[in-house]
Amino acid sequence: MSVEEIEAAISELSPDELAQLADWFRELQAKVWDQQLEADVKAGKLDRLARQAKEDFAGGKCTPL
C-alpha cells in the first residue's frame, strides 16, 4: 500500500475509527521512541550526557525541583 492509499483510507474513517487509529498511532510512536532510546543507550550515545549531568550535580550546578 502506498502512503497516498493509506491517506485515502484514513480520510474515509468515521470519527470514532479515526480516534481509535490516533490512539493506536500514538502508542506505536511511543514504542518506536522507546526502542530507539534503548538502542542509543546500549550504543553509548548518551554516555557523555550522563557523565556531564553527574558532574553538574556533584558540582552543585543543579537546583531542587
N, C-alpha and C positions, 0 to 999 in steps of 0.2 A: 504494500500500500504506500502511496506517496503522501507527502505532507499535505498536499492540496486535497487529496481524497479524505484524509483524516479530518482536515478542517471542515470540509463539506459535511461529513457525517456528524461532526460535533455541532455544527450550526443547526442541525435538524433535531437535536435533543430537546426534550421537554425541560422546563426549569428544574424539576426535581432530579432528572437524569443529569443535567448539567452540574447541579450542586454535588451530586454523588461523584461525578467524574472529577470535579475540582478537589474534593476531599481526597480521593484516591491519588491524584496527581501531587498534591502537597505531601502526602505520605511517601510517595515514590521519590520526590525531590529530597526529602529529609533522609531517606535511606541511602540514596546515592551520595549525599553530602557526608554522612557518617562514614560510609565506606572509603571515600576519598581522604577524609581526615585520618582514619585509621592507617591507610596506606602511607600517607605523609609522615605520620608519627613513626611507623616502622622503618621508613626510609631515612629517618633522622632529619627530615626537613624542618622540624620545629625545635630541634635541639638548641640552636643559637638563641631563639626567642625565650625558651625555658631558662637557659643559663642567665640571660640578661634579666629576666623577671626575678630570679632568685637573688642575683647580685643587687638589684634595685631594692628588693625587700630587706635584704641583710644590711644594706647601706642606709636604711631609713628613708628611702625615697617614696614610700607608699603611705597613703593615708587611710584610716579606717573608713569603711562604708557607712 
